[in-house]
Amino acid sequence: MGENIYAVGGYEARVTDSVLQFDGKEWKSFPRLNMGRSALKVVVLRGWPHPEKLLSSIPPGEKSPSPESARSANGMPSGNSISSNSASSFLSRLMNNMF
């Protein structure tokens, strides 16, 4: 965000739960994730009124849903066959707080 770089999760012999910010001079630590993550995607939504509606967590011991089933359940377009209509529909619902 802005001129900062963020590093969230990762892998160092096992998945990590770290959240770090680099401002060009030094790294700053943030509160850790509730569990280690690697190969994840992070989205910054500036000014989003209810970010908790976009977040999901998997209780310990439960299996994460497949990306396809998660996309389908949330009405998200598939990365394999995205059309302008499905992307527009998803963004419209996202902006109108429909999730």
N, C-alpha and C positions, 0 to 999 in steps of 0.2 A: 504494500500500500504506500502510496507516495513514493519516496525514494528509498524505502526500506526493503530488505529481502527477508522473507520468512522461510524457515525450515521446519516442517511439521512431520513428526514421525520419521521413519526410515528403517534402515537395517544395519546393524553392527553385530554380526554373529547371531543376532535375534532381532525381532522387531523392537522398535524403540517408541517411547511415549513422550518424547521431548518436543517442546515448542520453543523455537529460538527466533530472535529478530537481529538482523545485522544492519546497522545504520551507515556503513561505509568505514567505520572506525573500530567498532567493538560489537560483540555479541551480547544480547540480553536474553535471559531466560524468562519464560512465561509459565503459568501453571501447566502441569503435565496433562496429557490426554488421559481419559479414564482407563485406557488400555493401549498397548502398543499397536502401531499401525505401520504398514509399509505399502508402497505402490498405491497410495491414496491420492485423491485430488482435493484441493482446497480452493474454495471460492470466497472472495471477499465481497460482501454486500454492504456498501456504504449507505447508511441511513435507513436500513431495512427496519421497519417498525416491530416486527415479531420474529427475530431470527430463530427462536426455539421451534417454530413451526416447520422449519426446513431441516432441523437436525434430527438425527435418529441415532440410537445406540443399540447395541446388541448386548443383552444381559450375559454375564459370564456363563459359560457352558452351552449357550445356544449357538447354532451354526448361522453364519452370515448368509443372507439370501444371495442367490446368483445375481450378477449385474442385470441380466435380462429380466428376471422376475421382479427385481426392485424397480427397474424402469417401468415395467408394465403396471405394477401396483400404484406407482405415483404418476402415471400418465406421461412419463418422459419419453421423448423420441428415442428410437434406437440409433446408436452411433453407426450401425451398418447401413441403414437405409433411411436416412433423415430426409424428409421433404420440407419444403418451405411451409406447407400447411401445418405439419405436425410440430415443427419448431415454433411457429407463430402461436399455435394453440397452447403449447406448453408455457411459452413466455407470457402469454396473456393470463393464464391461470396463476402463474407465479406472481405476476405483478398485481393481480387482483386478490392475492392472499387466499387462494382456493385449496391449498394443501394443508 
